[in-house]
C-alpha cells in the first residue's frame, strides 16, 4: 500500500517503538536520541514525477587530437581478497556534454548535531583536533539545532541566569540540562570555523516562544560569525510539536497546526529582519511534504532555504527480513537508493518557483535506538556517499549528517565523529568513523555542473560526472558490491571528448561490515591531493573511451583534463 511521508499509522508504530526503546536505553546508547526526529519514511512514498530523457549521444572526432604522453605511475588499489570470487557484470558509463541543470556545490556534505555541543571542549581548537578534521573535509557546514534547540537552549547577550524551565527527559537516565549560550560561545565557535575552514547553520528556540530573543541571537551571531554563518533555522521539526502523547516531544497543544506555526514563524522572521537585516532564515526542518510546501509558500522576505529531514530506515519495529530492517543489504539496495532520491526530489519540487535552495539539514541512515549492523562499518561510508550524490543530482545543495561528539566507546554509535576518551570523560581527540570518510570523499569531487550520463550493467554501480568551472571533469564511480565477495568490476567509461590526463583517488575498505578500516588512498585523511594523484590504471593521453577495473566496495573519483 502506497503511503505518503506523513503516513500516520506507520508513524504511530515508530513512535511507540521509539518510546519503548527509550525506556530500556542504557547510558551506552541513550545519546542516539539527541536530535533524532520521530519519523517514518516509506519506500515509494514520494510524489515527485519523473520524465524520460533522450538517449545520450557521444560524438567521436573524425580526426582525433594528439596529446603529449601522460607520464605518471598507475594508481594501486588495495589487494583483492582471495574470497572475492563472484563476478560482477561489466558496466558501461557514458557521459554526455549536456548539463542536467543541477549543481554540485562546494562542501555538499557536512555535519548536524544538537545545540548542546556548542559548549563542548571540542569547540576550542586549543583543546581538540576538531578544526584539523574539519579542514580536511572541504568547506563543510556544521548545523547546530536538532531537538536540543527547542528544549535545552537558552541564549542571552546580557548573561542572564538560565530560566527555571521544565526539562522533560527523552529516555530513562536522561540528565541533560539547559545550556546557556552567550556572545563568548559564538566567538569560540568563530575561532573553530576559521581554523577549520568551515561554515555553520545556527538555530533559534521556538519551543519557548520569544521572537525578540531569537532576533537578538541572530544579530549577535551575524556580528560575530559573519559570512561563516549560512543562515538561522527556525526551531526544529515543528510538525512534531503537537505529539502530546509523548511528553518529551510535545511543545504545543494537540490541535496545533501548520497555520499556527506559520503565524509564529512570521513573527520570528519579522523580528529577525528588523534586528538583524541580511540574516537569512531557513525552515521548516520538517519530515512532511505538506509542511515543505506550506513553508515555501510563506515567501518570507528573509527566507534563505527550504530545509527537510530524512532518515530512510526508521521503522524501528521492522521485521528482520523486511526492506525496512536496518541491514547493510537494505542500506545499499537500489530500492532504497531510488526511494531516497525520490524523497529528495519531492522536497525540491516543493520549493519550485520560490527561488530558494533546498537543504537536507538533518539526516542519517536511521533514527532508531541502539546499534545495528550498518553503524560504524564501511557500508555506512558507501551509503553516505551514494545518498549524498543522488540527493545532489535531484537538486539538494546541502546535507548535514547527524551525530555528536561523544565517546567512541559508549557514545552514539551512529555519529560520524567520536571522542577517543572514556565515556563522559572526553579528551578532545576526535576519531573519524567510516561515515566521515564518506563525507570527505563527497566533498573531494569538487563543485560544478552535473553532466548527463547513462549507466548500464551492474545495479550496484553508480556514476556522477561533474564539469568544473575550469573545464576539467570529475566522475565519481560508486561500486557498492562487497569487496570480500565480489570481484572488481570492469568499467568502460566514455567521455564527451578526448582527455589529455586522467588521475584517480579512491575510498576503500576490506569488506562492507569492516569497522574503522575505511580509508581514502590508504590514508587517515581525505587522501592524496589532486595535483599529486596517480594515473588511472592503463589510461593513455587522447583516450575518449577507457576501460578500468575498479574494486568492489569502493568510491573512485576519476579526474580528467582536456
C-alpha positions in Angstrom: 0.0 0.0 0.0 1.5 3.4 -1.0 1.8 5.9 1.8 3.0 9.5 2.0 5.9 10.5 4.2 3.3 11.8 6.8 1.6 8.4 6.9 0.1 8.4 10.4 -0.4 4.7 11.1 3.2 3.9 10.4 4.4 6.8 12.4 2.4 5.7 15.5 4.2 2.4 15.3 7.5 4.1 15.1 7.0 6.4 18.0 5.7 3.6 20.1 8.7 1.6 19.3 11.0 4.5 19.9 9.5 5.3 23.3 9.7 1.7 24.3 13.3 1.7 23.3 13.9 4.8 25.3 12.6 3.2 28.5 15.3 0.5 28.2 18.1 2.6 26.7 21.3 2.4 28.7 23.8 5.2 29.1 25.9 3.5 26.4 23.4 4.1 23.7 21.0 6.7 25.0 22.7 9.6 23.3 21.3 8.3 20.0 18.1 10.1 20.9 19.6 13.5 20.8 18.4 15.3 17.7 16.8 12.3 16.1 13.3 13.1 14.8 10.4 10.6 15.2 9.5 9.8 11.6 8.9 7.1 9.2 9.7 7.4 5.5 8.2 4.6 3.4 9.9 3.4 0.2 7.8 4.6 -2.7 6.2 7.4 -0.7 7.4 10.3 -2.8 5.1 12.1 -5.1 7.8 13.5 -7.4 7.3 12.8 -11.0 10.0 11.6 -13.4 10.4 12.3 -17.1 12.1 10.2 -19.8 15.0 11.9 -21.4 16.5 11.3 -24.8 19.5 8.9 -25.0 22.9 10.4 -24.6 24.8 11.0 -27.8 28.6 10.6 -27.9 30.4 12.3 -30.7 33.8 11.0 -31.8 36.0 13.4 -33.8 36.8 12.3 -37.4 40.4 13.3 -36.8 41.4 12.6 -33.2 43.6 15.2 -31.5 47.1 14.2 -30.5 48.1 14.8 -26.9 51.5 14.7 -25.2 52.2 11.4 -23.4 50.8 11.4 -19.9 53.6 10.0 -17.6 52.5 9.1 -14.1 52.5 5.9 -12.1 49.3 3.9 -12.2 47.0 4.1 -9.1 47.4 1.0 -7.0 44.1 -0.2 -5.5 44.0 -2.4 -2.3 44.7 -6.1 -2.8 41.6 -8.1 -3.7 40.8 -10.8 -1.1 41.0 -14.4 -2.2 37.3 -14.7 -1.2 36.2 -12.1 -3.8 35.4 -14.6 -6.5 31.8 -13.6 -7.5 31.9 -12.0 -10.9 30.4 -8.5 -11.3 28.6 -7.7 -14.5 30.6 -5.5 -16.8 29.3 -1.9 -16.7 29.3 0.9 -19.2 29.2 4.6 -18.3 28.5 7.1 -21.0 29.0 10.8 -20.1 27.4 13.4 -22.4 28.4 17.1 -22.8 25.0 18.4 -21.8 24.4 19.5 -18.2 21.4 18.4 -16.2 20.6 21.8 -14.7 21.6 20.6 -11.2 24.8 21.8 -9.4 27.3 20.0 -7.3 28.1 22.6 -4.6 31.3 23.2 -2.7 31.1 21.4 0.7 27.9 19.4 -0.1 28.2 17.1 2.8 28.5 18.4 6.4 27.6 17.6 10.0 24.5 18.0 12.1 24.5 18.0 15.9 22.4 19.2 18.9 22.9 22.7 20.1 24.2 21.3 23.4 27.6 20.7 21.6 28.2 24.4 21.4 29.6 24.3 24.9 31.8 21.2 24.4 35.5 21.3 24.8 35.8 20.3 21.1 34.7 23.8 20.0 38.0 25.1 21.3 40.9 24.5 18.8 43.3 24.7 21.6 41.7 21.7 23.3 40.7 19.5 20.4 41.6 18.3 16.9 38.2 19.2 15.6 39.4 22.1 13.5 42.0 19.9 11.8 39.4 17.3 11.0 37.1 19.9 9.5 39.8 21.4 7.4 40.3 18.0 5.7 36.6 17.9 4.6 36.3 20.6 2.0 34.4 23.7 3.3 31.7 21.8 5.2 28.7 23.2 7.0 28.0 22.3 10.7 24.4 22.5 11.6 23.6 23.1 15.3 20.0 22.6 16.3 18.0 19.3 16.5 15.8 18.6 19.5 18.0 20.5 21.9 17.4 23.9 20.4 13.7 23.9 21.4 14.2 22.3 24.8 17.6 22.9 26.3 19.0 26.1 24.6 19.0 29.5 26.3 20.5 32.5 24.6 21.5 35.6 26.4 23.6 38.6 25.4 23.5 40.0 28.9 24.5 37.0 30.9 21.0 36.4 32.4 20.5 33.3 34.6 19.1 30.2 33.0 15.3 30.1 33.4 13.7 27.5 35.5 12.3 25.6 32.6 11.0 22.1 32.9 13.3 19.8 31.1 11.5 16.6 30.1 13.8 13.6 29.8 13.9 11.9 26.4 14.7 8.5 28.0 15.4 6.9 31.3 18.5 8.4 33.0 18.4 11.4 30.7 20.0 14.1 32.8 20.8 16.7 30.2 20.2 20.2 31.3 19.5 23.6 29.7 22.7 25.2 28.4 23.5 28.9 28.3 24.9 30.4 25.1 26.5 33.8 25.1 28.5 36.0 22.7 31.7 34.4 24.1 30.3 31.0 23.0 29.9 32.3 19.5 33.4 33.9 19.5 34.8 30.5 20.4 32.8 28.9 17.6 34.1 31.5 15.1 37.7 30.6 16.0 36.9 26.9 15.3 35.3 27.7 12.0 38.1 29.9 10.9 40.8 27.4 11.7 38.7 24.5 10.2 37.6 26.5 7.1 34.0 25.5 7.8 30.6 27.2 7.8 27.7 27.0 10.2 23.9 26.8 10.2 22.6 28.1 13.6 19.1 27.7 15.0 16.8 29.7 17.3 14.5 28.3 20.0 10.8 28.2 19.1 9.9 25.8 21.9 9.8 28.8 24.2 8.1 31.4 22.0 10.3 34.6 22.1 10.8 36.3 18.8 12.7 39.2 20.4 15.3 36.9 22.0 15.7 35.0 18.7 16.3 38.3 16.9 18.9 39.3 19.4 20.6 35.9 18.9 20.6 36.5 15.1 22.1 39.9 15.5 25.0 38.7 17.6 25.5 35.6 15.5 25.7 37.7 12.4 28.1 40.2 14.0 30.4 37.5 15.3 30.2 34.7 12.8 29.9 36.9 9.7 30.0 35.1 6.4 30.8 31.8 8.2 27.1 31.6 9.0 24.8 30.4 6.2 21.5 31.1 8.0 19.3 30.7 11.0 17.0 27.7 11.4 13.6 28.4 12.9 13.3 25.7 15.6 13.4 22.0 14.8 10.7 19.7 13.4 7.6 21.7 14.2 5.4 19.2 12.6 6.0 17.1 15.8 5.3 19.8 18.3 1.8 18.5 18.9 2.7 15.0 19.9 1.1 15.3 23.3 1.0 11.6 23.9 4.8 11.8 24.3 5.7 14.5 26.8 9.3 14.9 25.6 8.1 15.7 22.1 5.1 17.9 23.0 5.8 21.6 22.8 2.3 22.7 21.7 -1.3 21.6 22.1 -2.7 18.6 20.2 -4.6 20.9 17.8 -1.5 22.8 16.8 -1.3 23.1 13.0 0.9 24.4 10.3 -1.2 27.6 10.2 -0.4 28.2 13.9 3.3 27.7 13.3 3.2 30.0 10.3 1.9 32.8 12.5 4.7 32.2 14.9 7.3 32.0 12.1 6.2 35.3 10.5 6.7 37.0 13.9 10.2 35.4 14.2 11.0 36.3 10.6 9.9 39.9 11.1 11.8 40.4 14.3 15.0 39.0 12.8 14.6 41.1 9.6 14.3 44.2 11.8 17.1 43.5 14.3 19.5 41.5 12.0 18.9 42.7 8.4 20.8 40.5 6.0 20.4 37.3 8.0 18.6 34.5 6.2 16.1 32.3 7.9 15.5 28.7 6.9 12.8 26.2 7.5 10.7 24.2 8.3 13.2 21.4 9.3 10.2 19.0 8.9 9.7 15.5 7.6 6.4 16.2 5.9 5.8 17.3 2.4 2.8 19.3 3.5 5.0 21.4 5.7 7.6 21.8 3.0 5.1 23.2 0.5 3.4 25.4 3.2 6.7 26.9 4.3 7.9 27.6 0.7 4.5 29.3 0.1 5.1 31.8 3.0 7.7 33.6 0.8 9.2 35.3 3.9 11.2 38.4 2.9 14.4 37.0 4.5 13.8 33.3 3.5 17.1 31.6 2.8 16.4 27.9 2.1 13.8 25.2 2.4 15.1 22.5 4.8 13.8 19.0 5.3 14.9 15.9 7.3 15.2 12.3 6.1 16.3 9.1 7.8 15.4 6.3 5.4 15.5 3.2 7.6 13.5 4.4 10.6 10.8 1.8 11.0 12.2 0.7 14.4 10.0 -2.4 14.7 10.5 -3.6 11.1 10.8 -7.4 10.8 14.4 -8.6 10.3 13.6 -9.8 6.7 11.7 -6.7 5.6 13.1 -4.0 3.3 12.9 -1.5 6.2 15.2 -3.5 8.5 18.4 -1.8 9.4 20.7 -4.0 7.5 23.6 -3.5 5.1 21.7 -5.2 2.3 18.8 -2.8 2.7 21.0 0.3 3.1 22.9 -0.4 -0.1 19.9 -1.6 -2.1 18.9 0.0 -5.4 15.4 0.2 -4.0 16.3 2.4 -1.0 18.6 4.5 -3.2 15.7 5.2 -5.6 13.4 5.9 -2.8 15.8 8.4 -1.2 16.3 10.2 -4.5 12.6 10.5 -5.0 12.2 11.8 -1.4 14.8 14.5 -2.1 13.1 15.3 -5.4 9.8 15.9 -3.6 11.4 18.5 -1.4 13.0 20.2 -4.4 9.6 20.2 -6.1 8.0 21.8 -3.0 10.4 24.7 -3.4 9.9 25.1 -7.1 9.0 28.7 -8.1 10.2 30.2 -4.9 13.9 30.8 -5.8 15.4 29.2 -2.7 17.8 26.3 -2.3 16.8 23.0 -0.7 18.9 21.5 2.1 18.6 18.2 4.0 19.6 19.7 7.3 19.4 16.5 9.4 19.9 13.0 8.1 21.4 9.7 8.7 20.6 6.1 8.0 18.1 5.7 10.9 16.7 7.4 14.0 16.2 4.1 15.9 17.6 3.5 19.3 20.6 1.2 19.8 23.2 -0.2 17.4 22.7 -2.1 14.2 24.9 -3.8 11.6 25.3 -0.7 9.4 26.7 1.7 12.0 30.5 2.2 12.3 31.0 0.0 9.2 32.5 0.5 5.8 28.9 0.2 4.5 28.0 3.4 6.3 30.6 5.2 4.2 29.3 3.7 1.0 25.7 4.6 1.9 26.7 8.2 2.8 28.4 8.8 -0.5 25.7 7.5 -2.7 22.9 9.1 -0.6 24.6 12.5 -0.8 25.4 12.2 -4.5 21.9 11.1 -5.5 20.4 13.9 -3.4 22.6 16.4 -5.2 21.6 15.2 -8.6 18.0 15.8 -7.6 18.7 19.4 -6.6 19.6 19.3 -2.9 22.6 21.6 -2.3 23.5 20.8 1.4 23.3 17.7 3.6 24.1 17.5 7.3 24.7 14.1 8.7 23.6 13.9 12.3 25.6 12.7 15.2 27.6 14.1 18.1 31.0 14.2 19.7 30.5 11.7 22.5 32.9 8.8 23.4 33.7 6.2 20.8 33.0 3.6 23.4 29.6 4.2 25.0 28.5 7.2 22.9 26.2 7.4 20.0 27.2 4.6 17.5 25.7 6.4 14.6 27.9 9.5 14.8 30.5 10.3 12.0 32.9 11.5 14.7 33.6 10.4 18.3 35.9 11.3 21.2 38.6 8.8 21.9 38.5 9.4 25.7 36.5 7.3 28.2 32.7 7.6 28.4 31.7 11.1 29.8 35.4 12.0 30.1 36.3 13.5 26.7 40.0 14.2 25.9 39.3 16.3 22.9 40.9 13.9 20.3 38.2 13.1 17.8 38.3 9.9 15.7 36.9 9.8 12.2 34.5 6.9 11.7 33.8 5.4 8.2 30.9 7.8 7.6 33.2 10.8 8.0 35.5 9.4 5.3 32.4 9.2 3.1 31.7 12.9 3.9 35.3 13.8 2.9 35.1 11.8 -0.3 31.8 13.5 -1.4 33.4 17.0 -0.9 36.5 15.9 -2.7 34.7 15.7 -6.0 34.6 19.5 -6.2 31.9 21.9 -7.4 30.5 22.3 -10.8 27.6 21.3 -13.1 26.3 17.7 -13.2 26.5 16.2 -16.7 24.0 13.8 -18.2 25.1 10.2 -18.1 23.9 6.7 -18.6 25.0 3.6 -16.6 24.3 0.1 -17.9 25.3 -3.2 -16.3 25.6 -3.9 -12.6 22.8 -2.3 -10.5 25.1 -1.6 -7.6 27.3 0.7 -9.6 26.5 4.4 -9.9 28.2 7.3 -11.7 28.2 11.1 -11.0 30.0 13.2 -13.6 30.7 16.9 -12.8 32.1 19.5 -15.1 34.2 22.1 -13.1 34.4 25.8 -13.9 38.0 25.4 -15.2 36.8 22.9 -17.8 38.1 19.8 -16.1 35.9 16.9 -15.1 35.5 14.6 -12.2 33.5 11.3 -12.4 32.5 9.7 -9.1 32.0 6.0 -9.6 30.4 4.2 -6.7 30.7 0.4 -6.6 28.6 -0.8 -3.7 29.4 -4.5 -4.2 31.0 -6.3 -1.3 34.8 -6.3 -1.6 35.0 -9.5 0.5 32.8 -11.4 -2.0 32.6 -9.7 -5.4 35.5 -9.4 -7.8 36.5 -6.0 -9.3 34.1 -4.6 -11.8 35.1 -3.9 -15.4 34.1 -0.3 -16.2 34.1 1.1 -19.7 33.8 4.8 -19.5 33.1 7.0 -22.5 33.7 10.8 -22.1 32.2 13.7 -24.0 35.6 14.2 -25.7 39.2 13.1 -25.7 41.1 13.5 -22.4 44.6 14.8 -22.0 45.2 13.4 -18.5 43.4 11.0 -16.2 44.1 10.5 -12.5 42.2 8.9 -9.6 41.6 8.9 -5.9 39.6 6.1 -4.1 37.8 5.4 -0.8 38.0 1.7 0.0 37.5 -0.9 2.8 38.2 -4.6 3.1 34.6 -5.6 3.5 31.2 -3.9 3.9 30.9 -4.9 7.6 34.5 -3.9 8.5 34.6 -1.3 11.3 37.0 1.6 11.4 39.0 0.3 8.4 37.7 2.7 5.7 40.4 4.9 4.2 40.9 7.3 1.2 44.1 6.4 -0.8 45.1 4.3 2.3 45.4 7.4 4.4 43.7 8.6 7.6 42.8 11.8 5.9 41.0 13.0 2.8 43.7 11.3 0.7 46.1 12.4 -2.0 45.6 16.0 -3.3 44.5 16.4 -6.9 47.9 17.6 -8.2 49.7 14.5 -6.8 47.2 11.8 -7.8 48.3 8.7 -9.6 47.2 7.8 -13.1 44.0 5.8 -13.8 45.4 2.3 -14.5 46.0 1.9 -18.2 45.0 5.4 -19.1 46.6 6.9 -22.3 46.5 10.6 -23.3 44.0 11.2 -26.0 41.5 8.5 -25.0 37.8 9.2 -25.1 36.8 5.6 -24.1 38.8 3.8 -21.5 38.4 0.6 -19.6 39.4 0.1 -15.9 38.7 -2.4 -13.3 37.5 -0.9 -10.0 37.5 -2.9 -6.8 34.1 -3.7 -5.2 33.3 -1.6 -2.1 34.9 1.5 -3.4 34.1 5.0 -4.4 36.5 6.4 -7.0 36.9 9.9 -8.4 38.3 9.8 -11.9 39.7 13.2 -12.8 40.2 14.4 -16.3 41.7 17.4 -18.2 41.0 18.0 -21.8 
